[in-house]
Amino acid sequence: MEVAKTYGLDELEAVAKWLLQHAGTKRVLAFYGKMGAGKTTLIKQICRTLNVTDNVTSPTFALINEYHTADESKVFHFDFYRINKLSEAYDLGADEYFCSGCFCMVEWPELAEELLPDACVRVHIEANERDGKRTMKVETQRATSLPVLHPNGRL
């Protein structure tokens, strides 16, 4: 299912709450958009909403940042902009983080798409240069893959 929402910077707090509510039990959120679309800005607000106590910054060079919340939960923030091969995301253990049950915010997920779990919220952000607003398209469910038949013909 895909839902679209247009917002301005003054609405970020409400948008972050709405997105987390829309995500439900899903803990991996993948953010797509051009440079400057507002991915990191929205992630910072989501982290505030989750009561992250650490300074939230883009992990462009570190590739992953770990944040802590007031209730001692963890939030992981990935930036795959600088990876060149999928194996680099595997080397970070990204797949293990995605299965940890902790919130994982992923910028530039296109570069590690096959690592993302099916239960991932995909957030596509576009900036409107005329009025500064953002349009966010949120995809919460992907078509599931077909069952795999074993050589003996069973599922």
C-alpha positions in Angstrom: 0.0 0.0 0.0 1.3 3.5 -0.9 0.2 6.7 0.8 1.4 10.2 -0.2 1.7 13.2 2.1 2.9 16.8 1.3 4.5 18.8 4.2 6.6 21.8 5.1 9.5 22.0 7.5 7.1 23.5 10.1 5.1 20.2 10.0 8.1 17.8 10.6 7.1 16.8 14.1 3.6 15.8 13.0 4.9 14.0 9.9 7.4 12.0 12.0 4.7 10.9 14.4 2.4 10.0 11.5 5.2 8.0 9.8 6.0 6.0 12.9 2.3 5.3 13.5 1.9 4.3 9.8 5.0 2.0 10.1 3.3 0.0 12.9 5.5 -2.8 14.0 8.0 -2.4 11.2 11.4 -1.3 12.4 13.3 -0.7 9.1 12.6 2.5 7.3 14.3 3.1 4.0 14.6 6.8 2.8 14.9 7.4 -1.0 15.4 10.8 -2.5 17.9 13.1 -4.2 20.7 14.9 -2.4 19.0 17.7 -0.4 15.5 16.1 -0.5 15.3 16.1 3.3 16.1 12.5 4.2 18.4 13.4 7.1 16.2 16.2 8.4 13.2 13.8 8.6 15.3 11.1 10.3 16.5 13.6 12.9 12.9 14.5 13.7 11.9 10.8 13.9 14.8 10.3 16.3 13.5 13.2 18.4 10.1 11.5 18.4 11.7 8.3 19.5 13.3 10.2 22.4 16.9 9.7 21.1 19.3 11.4 23.6 22.3 11.5 21.3 23.2 14.1 18.7 21.7 12.8 15.4 24.0 13.4 12.4 24.3 11.9 9.0 26.6 8.9 9.0 27.9 9.7 5.5 31.5 8.8 6.4 31.0 6.3 9.2 28.2 4.6 7.2 26.3 3.8 10.5 25.5 5.7 13.6 24.1 4.2 16.8 21.9 6.3 18.9 20.3 5.7 22.3 16.9 6.6 23.6 15.8 7.8 27.0 14.5 4.2 27.7 17.9 2.8 26.6 16.7 1.4 23.3 18.9 1.7 20.3 18.3 3.3 16.9 20.6 2.7 14.0 21.1 5.2 11.2 22.7 4.0 7.9 24.0 6.1 5.0 24.9 3.9 2.1 25.8 6.8 -0.3 29.5 5.9 -0.2 29.4 2.1 -0.5 30.5 0.8 -3.9 29.4 -2.9 -3.5 26.7 -4.7 -1.7 29.4 -6.7 0.1 30.4 -3.5 2.0 26.9 -3.4 3.5 27.2 -7.1 4.4 30.6 -6.4 6.0 29.0 -3.8 8.2 26.5 -6.5 9.3 23.6 -4.4 8.0 21.4 -7.5 7.6 21.9 -8.4 11.3 21.0 -4.8 12.3 17.9 -5.0 10.2 16.8 -8.2 12.1 17.7 -6.8 15.5 14.2 -5.5 16.3 15.7 -2.0 16.8 14.7 1.0 14.6 16.9 1.2 11.5 16.8 4.3 9.4 18.5 3.8 6.0 19.5 6.6 3.6 20.4 5.7 0.0 19.0 2.2 0.4 19.1 1.7 -3.4 22.7 0.6 -3.0 21.7 -2.3 -0.7 18.2 -3.0 -1.7 18.4 -6.7 -1.6 19.4 -6.6 2.1 16.2 -4.8 3.1 13.6 -7.0 4.7 10.2 -7.4 3.1 8.7 -5.8 6.2 10.4 -2.5 5.4 8.8 0.9 5.1 10.0 2.6 2.0 9.8 6.4 2.1 10.3 8.3 -1.1 10.9 12.1 -0.6 10.8 14.8 -3.3 11.5 18.5 -2.7 9.4 21.1 -4.5 11.9 23.9 -5.2 9.1 26.5 -5.7 7.6 26.3 -2.2 10.1 24.3 -0.2 7.6 21.6 0.6 8.3 17.9 0.4 6.2 15.2 -1.0 6.6 11.9 0.8 5.3 8.6 -0.7 5.3 5.8 1.8 5.2 2.2 0.8 4.5 -0.2 3.6 3.9 -3.4 1.8 5.6 -5.0 -1.2 4.3 -7.8 -3.2 5.7 -11.0 -1.6 7.7 -13.3 -3.7 6.3 -16.5 -5.0 7.0 -19.7 -3.0 10.1 -21.5 -4.0 9.6 -25.1 -5.2 12.1 -27.6 -4.1 13.5 -30.0 -6.7 11.1 -32.7 -5.4 8.2 -30.4 -6.3 7.2 -29.5 -2.7 7.1 -26.0 -1.2 
